[in-house]
Amino acid sequence: MLPYKKRFDANKVNIYASKTKDTYPYVVRTSLNNGIRGYLKENTNFLNAGNTISFGQDTATMFYQEKPYFTGDKIKILRCKNPSFNKINALFFITSLTKAFRNFSWGSASFSVSIIENQNISLPTKQHGKIDFHFMCTLINALMKQIIQGVAEYCSAKIQATKEIISQETPVQKDSLF
């Protein structure tokens, strides 16, 4: 777990609704929009590193943050020490973390720093006990392809159904409209 650089109080900063020049994501404990409440234009020395997982300490909301970001109150920054950690296998990590914390009750005491740091999670390993990042990426990519294929099939079926309905309607002559 990395120490945060500086917490920003939402009531004391200008939060931009959309990304503009020189602004960075402001990550809070919301479960929406990848944890991003808006964008801040603050001192970049206080940015938290990208390629990390933001963890809402009292809500257990977790999101992969690809780029540097500012944080609000009770956000912890989880960084994987392995250079193979990336956006794809982060999805596997977050799923495992969510599963590990699912039986905890809501509230900051449940997710103290010591509990977060000592929580065991299940990850695939190679024969010699090292985390199998390649397997995680392969699995997540396969799942994403299945989902995309399912969406494409659903859309094709809706388009086909619409075409059939349109072809069954009796055409209206232009003269009969007026």
C-alpha positions in Angstrom: 0.0 0.0 0.0 1.4 3.4 -0.9 0.9 6.5 1.2 -1.3 9.1 -0.5 0.4 12.3 -1.4 -2.3 14.6 -0.1 -6.1 14.3 0.5 -8.2 17.0 -1.1 -11.5 18.0 0.7 -14.3 18.2 -1.9 -15.7 21.3 -0.1 -12.4 23.2 -0.4 -11.4 22.7 -4.0 -12.8 23.5 -7.5 -14.0 20.3 -9.0 -14.3 20.4 -12.8 -17.1 18.3 -14.3 -15.0 17.2 -17.3 -11.3 16.9 -18.1 -9.7 20.1 -19.2 -6.1 21.2 -19.7 -3.9 20.5 -16.7 -6.6 18.7 -14.7 -6.4 15.2 -13.2 -9.0 12.8 -12.0 -10.3 13.3 -8.4 -10.9 9.8 -7.0 -13.3 9.5 -4.1 -15.2 6.7 -2.4 -18.1 6.6 -4.9 -19.0 3.3 -6.6 -19.7 5.2 -9.8 -17.5 6.4 -12.8 -14.4 4.5 -11.8 -14.4 6.4 -8.5 -13.9 9.7 -10.3 -16.0 12.6 -8.9 -14.5 15.1 -11.3 -11.2 16.7 -12.1 -8.8 18.9 -10.2 -6.2 21.5 -11.2 -3.8 21.3 -8.2 -0.1 21.0 -7.6 1.1 17.9 -9.5 3.6 17.1 -6.7 0.5 15.7 -4.9 -0.6 13.3 -7.7 -0.8 9.6 -6.8 0.8 7.2 -9.2 -1.1 5.6 -12.0 -1.1 1.8 -12.6 -2.5 1.4 -9.1 -5.8 0.4 -7.5 -7.7 3.0 -5.5 -9.4 1.5 -2.5 -12.2 3.3 -0.6 -11.3 2.5 2.9 -14.8 2.6 4.4 -16.8 1.4 1.4 -14.3 -1.2 -0.1 -14.9 0.4 -3.6 -11.9 -0.5 -5.8 -10.9 0.7 -9.2 -7.9 0.5 -11.4 -6.4 3.9 -12.1 -4.3 3.9 -15.2 -3.1 7.5 -15.0 -2.0 9.7 -12.1 -4.8 11.1 -9.9 -5.7 13.1 -6.8 -7.6 11.5 -3.9 -10.3 12.4 -1.4 -10.6 11.2 2.2 -10.2 7.6 3.1 -8.8 6.4 -0.2 -5.9 4.0 0.0 -3.6 3.4 -2.9 -2.7 -0.3 -3.7 0.4 -0.8 -5.9 1.5 -4.2 -7.2 5.3 -4.7 -6.8 5.4 -6.8 -10.0 6.1 -4.9 -13.2 3.7 -7.3 -15.1 0.7 -5.6 -13.3 -1.5 -3.8 -15.8 -5.0 -2.7 -16.7 -6.1 -6.2 -17.7 -4.8 -8.3 -14.8 -6.0 -5.5 -12.4 -9.5 -6.7 -13.1 -8.6 -10.1 -11.8 -7.0 -8.5 -8.7 -10.0 -6.3 -8.0 -12.4 -9.3 -8.3 -10.2 -11.2 -5.9 -10.1 -8.3 -3.5 -13.8 -7.8 -3.7 -14.4 -11.4 -2.9 -12.0 -11.3 0.0 -13.8 -8.3 1.5 -17.4 -9.3 0.8 -18.1 -10.6 4.3 -16.9 -7.4 6.1 -19.5 -4.9 7.4 -19.5 -1.4 6.1 -17.5 1.2 8.1 -13.9 2.4 8.4 -13.1 0.1 11.3 -13.7 -2.9 9.0 -11.1 -1.7 6.5 -8.3 -0.5 8.7 -4.8 -0.3 7.1 -3.7 -3.4 9.0 -6.7 -5.4 7.8 -6.2 -4.2 4.2 -2.5 -5.1 4.3 -3.0 -8.5 5.8 -6.0 -9.6 3.8 -5.4 -12.8 1.8 -6.6 -13.0 -1.7 -6.7 -15.9 -4.2 -4.6 -15.5 -7.3 -3.5 -18.1 -9.9 0.1 -19.2 -9.5 2.7 -21.0 -11.6 4.4 -24.3 -10.5 7.0 -22.5 -8.3 4.4 -20.3 -6.5 4.9 -17.1 -8.5 1.8 -15.2 -9.5 0.7 -16.2 -13.1 0.1 -12.8 -14.7 -0.1 -14.3 -18.2 -2.9 -16.6 -17.1 -4.9 -13.7 -15.6 -4.5 -11.6 -18.8 -5.5 -14.6 -21.0 -8.6 -15.3 -18.9 -9.7 -11.7 -18.7 -9.2 -11.2 -22.5 -11.2 -14.3 -23.2 -14.0 -13.1 -21.0 -14.0 -9.7 -22.7 -14.2 -11.4 -26.1 -17.2 -13.5 -25.0 -19.0 -10.4 -23.7 -18.3 -8.5 -26.9 -19.5 -11.4 -29.0 -22.7 -11.6 -26.9 -23.4 -7.9 -27.3 -22.7 -8.2 -31.1 -25.1 -11.1 -31.4 -27.8 -9.3 -29.3 -27.5 -6.2 -31.5 -27.7 -8.3 -34.7 -30.8 -10.0 -33.4 -32.4 -6.7 -32.6 -31.6 -5.2 -36.0 -32.9 -8.3 -37.7 -36.2 -8.2 -35.7 -36.6 -4.5 -36.6 -36.1 -5.2 -40.3 -38.7 -8.0 -40.2 -41.2 -5.7 -38.5 -40.6 -3.0 -41.1 -40.9 -5.3 -44.0 -44.3 -6.6 -42.7 -45.8 -3.1 -42.5 -48.1 -2.0 -45.3 -46.5 0.9 -47.1 -48.4 4.2 -47.0 -48.9 6.0 -50.3 -47.6 9.5 -50.3 -51.0 10.8 -51.7 -52.9 9.3 -48.8 -51.1 11.4 -46.1 -53.0 14.6 -46.9 
